[in-house]
């Protein structure tokens, strides 16, 4: 692609989406002047801490339609975008620059070094090679559309006009930019947290912090949608992939309930109470003379089994043949849909994603350009889309950043 030295491009936000947009634009149009602004002193801070310091770069799924089902908001728009840039493209892009990725059993993909610094080093090297100007500590306070481009006002009082601008500022929560965008005609969907653990104070899980089950099913009471996956008991309550998926899909419902609501937990993934009850009755007859404590009828960690059995009204020292019918019914309920009162939320390690942002319908997803403000593009979390945990949010950043960067370079 050819360009003129007078072409000036600005990217606001030095996270995954912004960095990728800037590098893409500079590589696609070497003659352009590309500046990447980051209000903080460091770039790619979320990349650094994500995945426990390993950085879950993407997910081992190469069907755009299937991949797009992992987004509670924005899946339809991203499905089309993934046909242009998906996980296979991301993997190839990093490998061409010397960084190899590996897939784990659950599909998450990490650098083979298991170190997020590898991702940062690869992106930084690409930026330097493409001659992207990095501007840390420079925040954008306002922007003004003009006939010859977009004028940016910086936190030091200076301003500059660019031919094209990409807003990739991550979560807009706490930023002054939503007011600017709304003033210019954009709609900002309400910003609420996604991907969080749940606080629970309940004797059934008290003292069990660190215990996990491999495939639980959870849902907000009354919801039709169950979320499956590993579940972890913590000092504060419940976490793990199943809970994080629930928090993503029910982000707005949870926020409206002020994070006080009941959830149902099916500890083995089986949610049919009657089916469970029949299995328990059959198992109790087979176990007959065995002690309830020593003969769990389901595959659960021992201490969790004991707590749930006691909560159902069973005497752990008695034999299964002595188990009251009412207690078996209670146990079926405890195992297939135990109710737990949620009393708040907790950030899951360093996982933090915001639901909400620039309204999707106001963006042309073929170019990531605003339908309202010419020459302004968007990428990443500032848009109203978000994915479940597992590398989906980073892939959304790579894809939207790539499309925005290519369009800006034209």
C-alpha positions as CSV (number, residue, x, y, z in Angstrom):
1,X,0.0,0.0,0.0
2,X,1.3,3.4,-0.8
3,X,0.8,6.6,1.1
4,X,2.0,10.1,1.5
5,X,4.3,11.4,4.2
6,X,1.6,13.9,5.1
7,X,-0.8,11.2,6.2
8,X,-1.1,11.4,10.0
9,X,-2.8,8.8,12.1
10,X,-3.5,8.8,15.8
11,X,-4.5,5.9,18.1
12,X,-5.8,6.6,21.5
13,X,-5.1,3.8,24.0
14,X,-2.0,1.7,24.4
15,X,-3.7,-1.6,25.2
16,X,-4.0,-4.7,23.0
17,X,-6.5,-3.2,20.5
18,X,-4.7,0.2,20.3
19,X,-1.3,-1.3,19.9
20,X,-2.5,-3.7,17.2
21,X,-4.3,-1.0,15.3
22,X,-1.2,1.3,15.4
23,X,1.2,-1.5,14.2
24,X,-1.2,-2.6,11.5
25,X,-1.7,0.9,10.2
26,X,2.1,1.6,10.2
27,X,2.9,-1.7,8.5
28,X,0.2,-1.2,5.9
29,X,1.3,2.3,5.1
30,X,5.0,2.8,5.8
31,X,4.8,6.4,4.6
32,X,2.2,7.4,7.2
33,X,3.0,9.0,10.5
34,X,1.4,6.9,13.2
35,X,1.3,8.0,16.9
36,X,0.1,5.8,19.7
37,X,-1.1,7.8,22.8
38,X,-1.4,6.2,26.2
39,X,-2.4,8.3,29.3
40,X,-0.6,5.9,31.6
41,X,3.2,5.6,31.8
42,X,3.2,2.0,30.5
43,X,1.7,0.3,27.5
44,X,-0.1,-3.1,27.5
45,X,-0.6,-3.2,31.2
46,X,-3.6,-5.5,30.9
47,X,-1.6,-7.9,28.7
48,X,1.0,-8.0,31.4
49,X,-1.2,-9.1,34.2
50,X,-3.8,-11.2,32.3
51,X,-4.0,-14.9,32.6
52,X,-2.0,-14.9,35.8
53,X,0.9,-13.2,34.0
54,X,0.8,-15.6,31.1
55,X,-1.6,-13.7,28.8
56,X,-4.4,-15.8,27.2
57,X,-3.8,-14.5,23.7
58,X,-6.7,-16.2,21.9
59,X,-8.8,-19.4,21.9
60,X,-8.2,-22.6,19.9
61,X,-11.4,-22.3,17.8
62,X,-11.2,-21.5,14.1
63,X,-14.9,-21.3,13.1
64,X,-16.0,-17.7,13.1
65,X,-19.6,-18.7,13.7
66,X,-18.7,-20.9,16.7
67,X,-16.2,-18.3,18.1
68,X,-18.8,-15.6,18.0
69,X,-21.1,-17.5,20.3
70,X,-18.8,-16.7,23.2
71,X,-19.8,-13.0,23.3
72,X,-22.8,-12.1,25.4
73,X,-22.9,-8.8,23.5
74,X,-21.6,-8.2,20.0
75,X,-21.5,-11.7,18.7
76,X,-23.4,-11.0,15.5
77,X,-21.1,-8.1,14.5
78,X,-18.0,-10.0,15.5
79,X,-19.0,-13.0,13.5
80,X,-18.6,-11.0,10.3
81,X,-15.4,-9.4,11.6
82,X,-13.9,-12.8,12.4
83,X,-14.3,-13.8,8.7
84,X,-11.7,-11.1,8.1
85,X,-9.4,-11.7,11.0
86,X,-9.7,-14.6,13.4
87,X,-7.7,-16.8,15.7
88,X,-5.7,-18.5,12.9
89,X,-4.7,-15.1,11.6
90,X,-3.6,-13.9,15.1
91,X,-1.6,-17.1,15.7
92,X,0.2,-16.7,12.3
93,X,0.8,-13.0,12.9
94,X,2.6,-13.7,16.2
95,X,4.5,-16.7,14.9
96,X,5.8,-14.8,11.9
97,X,7.3,-12.4,14.4
98,X,8.9,-15.2,16.4
99,X,6.3,-15.9,19.1
100,X,4.8,-19.3,19.2
101,X,1.5,-20.2,20.9
102,X,0.3,-23.4,22.5
103,X,-3.3,-24.6,23.2
104,X,-4.3,-26.0,26.6
105,X,-7.0,-28.6,27.1
106,X,-9.8,-26.1,27.5
107,X,-8.8,-24.2,24.3
108,X,-7.0,-21.3,25.9
109,X,-3.9,-20.3,24.0
110,X,-0.8,-18.9,25.6
111,X,2.7,-18.1,24.5
112,X,4.9,-21.2,24.8
113,X,7.0,-19.2,27.3
114,X,4.0,-18.9,29.6
115,X,5.1,-15.3,30.1
116,X,3.0,-12.3,29.1
117,X,6.2,-10.3,28.6
118,X,6.8,-12.3,25.5
119,X,3.6,-10.9,24.0
120,X,4.6,-7.4,25.0
121,X,8.1,-7.7,23.6
122,X,6.7,-9.0,20.3
123,X,4.2,-6.2,19.9
124,X,6.8,-3.6,21.0
125,X,9.3,-4.9,18.5
126,X,6.7,-4.8,15.8
127,X,5.9,-1.2,16.7
128,X,9.5,-0.1,16.6
129,X,10.1,-1.9,13.3
130,X,7.0,-0.2,11.7
131,X,8.2,3.2,13.1
132,X,5.2,3.8,15.3
133,X,5.7,6.8,17.6
134,X,4.9,5.7,21.2
135,X,3.7,8.5,23.4
136,X,3.2,7.3,27.0
137,X,1.8,9.7,29.7
138,X,-0.2,11.6,27.1
139,X,-3.9,11.6,27.7
140,X,-6.5,12.8,25.2
141,X,-9.0,15.2,26.8
142,X,-11.2,16.0,23.9
143,X,-11.7,15.6,20.1
144,X,-13.2,17.9,17.5
145,X,-14.2,16.8,14.0
146,X,-12.9,19.2,11.2
147,X,-13.1,19.2,7.5
148,X,-9.5,18.3,7.2
149,X,-9.6,15.5,9.9
150,X,-9.9,15.3,13.7
151,X,-8.3,17.7,16.2
152,X,-7.2,16.1,19.5
153,X,-6.8,18.1,22.7
154,X,-4.2,16.6,25.1
155,X,-3.9,16.8,28.9
156,X,-0.9,19.2,28.6
157,X,-3.1,21.8,26.8
158,X,-1.7,21.1,23.3
159,X,-3.7,20.0,20.3
160,X,-3.0,18.5,16.9
161,X,-5.0,17.6,13.8
162,X,-4.9,14.1,12.4
163,X,-6.3,12.6,9.1
164,X,-7.7,9.7,11.0
165,X,-8.1,8.7,14.7
166,X,-8.8,5.4,16.3
167,X,-10.3,5.3,19.8
168,X,-9.1,2.2,21.6
169,X,-9.1,3.4,25.1
170,X,-10.3,0.2,26.8
171,X,-13.1,0.5,29.3
172,X,-14.6,4.0,29.1
173,X,-15.5,3.8,32.8
174,X,-14.0,6.8,34.6
175,X,-13.0,8.5,31.3
176,X,-14.1,11.9,30.1
177,X,-14.4,10.6,26.5
178,X,-18.0,9.3,26.8
179,X,-19.2,12.9,27.4
180,X,-17.3,14.0,24.3
181,X,-18.7,11.2,22.1
182,X,-22.3,11.8,23.3
183,X,-21.9,15.5,22.6
184,X,-20.9,14.5,19.0
185,X,-23.9,12.3,18.6
186,X,-22.8,8.9,19.7
187,X,-24.7,6.7,22.2
188,X,-22.8,5.1,25.1
189,X,-24.5,1.9,26.4
190,X,-24.4,1.8,30.2
191,X,-21.0,0.7,31.6
192,X,-21.2,-2.1,34.1
193,X,-18.7,-4.8,35.2
194,X,-18.5,-8.2,33.6
195,X,-16.3,-11.2,34.5
196,X,-16.4,-11.2,38.3
197,X,-16.6,-13.7,41.2
198,X,-19.6,-13.9,43.5
199,X,-19.7,-13.4,47.3
200,X,-21.5,-16.0,49.3
201,X,-21.7,-16.6,53.0
202,X,-23.2,-20.0,53.5
203,X,-22.4,-22.9,55.9
204,X,-22.5,-25.4,53.1
205,X,-19.3,-24.0,51.6
206,X,-17.8,-22.5,54.8
207,X,-14.2,-23.7,55.3
208,X,-14.0,-25.2,51.8
209,X,-11.9,-22.5,50.1
210,X,-9.7,-24.0,47.4
211,X,-12.0,-26.9,46.6
212,X,-13.2,-27.2,43.0
213,X,-15.5,-29.3,40.9
214,X,-14.7,-30.0,37.2
215,X,-18.1,-29.4,35.6
216,X,-20.8,-27.6,37.5
217,X,-23.8,-25.8,36.1
218,X,-25.0,-22.4,37.5
219,X,-27.7,-19.9,36.7
220,X,-29.5,-17.0,38.3
221,X,-32.7,-18.4,39.9
222,X,-35.5,-18.2,37.3
223,X,-33.2,-17.8,34.3
224,X,-33.5,-20.3,31.4
225,X,-29.8,-20.2,30.7
226,X,-27.3,-22.5,32.6
227,X,-23.6,-21.9,32.4
228,X,-21.3,-24.9,32.6
229,X,-17.6,-25.3,33.6
230,X,-15.2,-25.7,36.5
231,X,-16.4,-24.1,39.7
232,X,-14.1,-23.0,42.5
233,X,-15.0,-22.3,46.2
234,X,-13.1,-19.3,47.5
235,X,-12.7,-17.5,50.8
236,X,-15.4,-15.0,49.6
237,X,-17.7,-17.4,47.8
238,X,-17.7,-18.9,44.3
239,X,-15.5,-18.4,41.3
240,X,-14.1,-20.3,38.4
241,X,-15.0,-20.4,34.7
242,X,-18.7,-21.4,35.3
243,X,-19.2,-18.4,37.6
244,X,-17.3,-16.0,35.3
245,X,-19.4,-17.1,32.3
246,X,-22.5,-16.5,34.4
247,X,-21.3,-13.0,35.4
248,X,-20.7,-12.2,31.7
249,X,-24.0,-13.4,30.4
250,X,-25.9,-11.9,33.3
251,X,-23.8,-8.7,33.7
252,X,-26.7,-6.3,33.3
253,X,-29.2,-8.4,35.4
254,X,-26.7,-8.7,38.2
255,X,-26.0,-5.0,38.1
256,X,-29.7,-4.1,38.2
257,X,-30.1,-6.4,41.2
258,X,-27.1,-4.6,42.9
259,X,-25.4,-8.0,43.1
260,X,-27.9,-9.4,45.6
261,X,-29.7,-12.3,44.0
262,X,-30.1,-16.1,44.4
263,X,-28.2,-18.5,42.1
264,X,-28.7,-22.2,41.6
265,X,-25.7,-24.6,41.6
266,X,-25.8,-28.1,40.1
267,X,-22.5,-29.4,41.4
268,X,-22.1,-32.2,38.8
269,X,-23.7,-30.4,35.9
270,X,-26.9,-32.5,36.1
271,X,-29.8,-30.1,36.5
272,X,-32.7,-32.6,36.3
273,X,-33.8,-33.1,39.9
274,X,-36.1,-36.1,39.2
275,X,-33.4,-37.8,37.3
276,X,-30.9,-37.2,40.1
277,X,-33.4,-38.4,42.7
278,X,-33.9,-41.7,40.8
279,X,-30.1,-42.1,40.6
280,X,-29.8,-41.5,44.4
281,X,-32.5,-44.0,45.2
282,X,-30.9,-46.6,43.1
283,X,-27.4,-45.9,44.5
284,X,-28.6,-45.9,48.1
285,X,-30.1,-49.4,47.6
286,X,-26.9,-50.6,46.1
287,X,-24.7,-49.1,48.8
288,X,-27.2,-50.4,51.4
289,X,-25.0,-51.2,54.5
290,X,-22.3,-48.7,53.7
291,X,-21.9,-45.5,55.7
292,X,-23.1,-42.4,54.0
293,X,-19.9,-40.6,54.9
294,X,-17.7,-43.3,53.3
295,X,-19.8,-44.0,50.2
296,X,-20.6,-40.8,48.3
297,X,-23.1,-41.5,45.5
298,X,-21.6,-38.7,43.3
299,X,-18.1,-37.8,42.3
300,X,-17.5,-34.8,44.6
301,X,-14.6,-33.8,46.9
302,X,-15.1,-35.5,50.2
303,X,-15.5,-32.5,52.4
304,X,-18.0,-30.9,50.0
305,X,-20.0,-34.1,49.9
306,X,-20.2,-34.2,53.6
307,X,-21.4,-30.6,53.9
308,X,-24.1,-31.1,51.2
309,X,-25.2,-34.4,52.7
310,X,-25.6,-32.9,56.2
311,X,-27.4,-29.9,54.7
312,X,-29.9,-32.4,53.2
313,X,-30.5,-33.9,56.6
314,X,-28.5,-37.1,56.3
315,X,-26.6,-38.6,59.2
316,X,-23.1,-39.2,57.9
317,X,-22.5,-42.1,60.3
318,X,-25.7,-44.0,59.3
319,X,-26.1,-46.5,56.5
320,X,-27.6,-45.7,53.2
321,X,-30.4,-48.2,53.9
322,X,-31.4,-45.9,56.8
323,X,-31.6,-42.7,54.7
324,X,-35.0,-41.0,55.0
325,X,-36.9,-40.5,51.8
326,X,-37.2,-36.8,52.6
327,X,-33.4,-36.5,53.0
328,X,-32.8,-38.1,49.6
329,X,-35.2,-35.6,48.0
330,X,-33.3,-32.8,49.8
331,X,-30.0,-34.2,48.6
332,X,-31.3,-34.3,45.0
333,X,-32.1,-30.6,45.4
334,X,-28.7,-29.8,46.9
335,X,-26.9,-31.6,44.1
336,X,-29.0,-30.5,41.1
337,X,-29.9,-27.0,42.0
338,X,-28.8,-25.8,45.4
339,X,-29.8,-22.2,46.1
340,X,-27.1,-19.8,47.3
341,X,-27.8,-16.1,48.2
342,X,-25.3,-13.8,46.4
343,X,-24.3,-10.8,48.6
344,X,-21.9,-9.0,46.3
345,X,-19.1,-9.4,43.7
346,X,-15.4,-9.6,43.7
347,X,-12.9,-8.9,40.9
348,X,-11.6,-12.3,39.7
349,X,-7.8,-11.9,40.1
350,X,-6.8,-9.5,37.3
351,X,-9.8,-10.3,35.0
352,X,-11.7,-7.2,34.5
353,X,-14.0,-6.4,31.6
354,X,-16.6,-3.8,31.1
355,X,-19.9,-4.4,29.5
356,X,-21.2,-1.4,27.6
357,X,-19.6,1.3,25.5
358,X,-20.1,2.8,22.1
359,X,-23.3,1.5,20.6
360,X,-22.5,-1.2,18.0
361,X,-25.1,0.0,15.5
362,X,-23.3,3.3,15.2
363,X,-20.1,1.7,13.9
364,X,-19.4,0.3,10.4
365,X,-17.9,-3.1,11.3
366,X,-16.4,-3.5,7.8
367,X,-14.0,-0.6,8.6
368,X,-14.6,0.0,12.4
369,X,-15.4,3.6,11.4
370,X,-18.0,5.8,13.1
371,X,-21.2,6.2,11.1
372,X,-21.6,9.6,12.8
373,X,-18.1,11.1,12.9
374,X,-16.1,10.6,9.7
375,X,-12.5,9.5,10.0
376,X,-13.0,8.3,13.6
377,X,-12.6,4.6,14.2
378,X,-13.1,2.4,17.2
379,X,-11.4,-0.8,18.5
380,X,-11.5,-3.0,21.6
381,X,-13.4,-2.7,24.8
382,X,-14.6,0.9,24.4
383,X,-17.2,-0.7,22.0
384,X,-20.3,-2.4,23.5
385,X,-19.1,-5.9,23.1
386,X,-17.6,-8.4,25.5
387,X,-16.7,-12.0,25.7
388,X,-16.5,-14.7,28.3
389,X,-13.2,-15.7,29.8
390,X,-10.9,-17.8,27.7
391,X,-9.1,-15.5,25.2
392,X,-12.2,-14.2,23.6
393,X,-11.8,-10.6,24.7
394,X,-8.2,-10.4,23.5
395,X,-9.3,-11.9,20.1
396,X,-11.9,-9.2,19.9
397,X,-9.2,-6.6,20.5
398,X,-6.9,-8.1,17.8
399,X,-9.7,-8.3,15.2
400,X,-11.2,-4.9,15.7
401,X,-7.7,-3.3,16.0
402,X,-6.6,-5.0,12.8
403,X,-9.7,-3.9,10.8
404,X,-9.4,-0.3,12.1
405,X,-5.7,-0.2,11.4
406,X,-6.0,-1.4,7.8
407,X,-8.8,1.1,7.0
408,X,-6.9,4.0,8.6
409,X,-3.9,3.2,6.4
410,X,-5.8,3.3,3.2
